[in-house]
Amino acid sequence: EGRVLTVVSVNIVLYAVCYQLQRPIEPYLVDRLGAGRPGSDAAANYAWLQSFFNLVQTVGAPVVGRLLDACGARNTFAAVFLRVGAKL
């Protein structure tokens, strides 16, 4: 039980660190990838990107929670990782 708690804690810290490392780069990426074209507002486009991300997270969290309850953590995580990997 102690090892599981350690693995979960390390996973949460790693996720938080990676998330915080990408945050300062996101406005640059929005501008660089063309959302900041002349005549468009890069700040507004970045706000839309953040709003969309938060909406997807709000809708997806209960779905993944239901899958965790129904299928178990190992099967759900495998399905999520396979789905993300298939999209790449």
Sequence and secondary structure as in RCSB ss.txt:
>XXXX:A:sequence
EGRVLTVVSVNIVLYAVCYQLQRPIEPYLVDRLGAGRPGSDAAANYAWLQSFFNLVQTVGAPVVGRLLDACGARN
TFAAVFLRVGAKL
>XXXX:A:secstr
 HHHHHHHHHHHHHHHHHHHHHGGGHHHHHIIIIIT TTS HHHHHHHHHHHHHHHHHHHHHHHHHHHHHH HHH
HHHHHHHHHHHH 
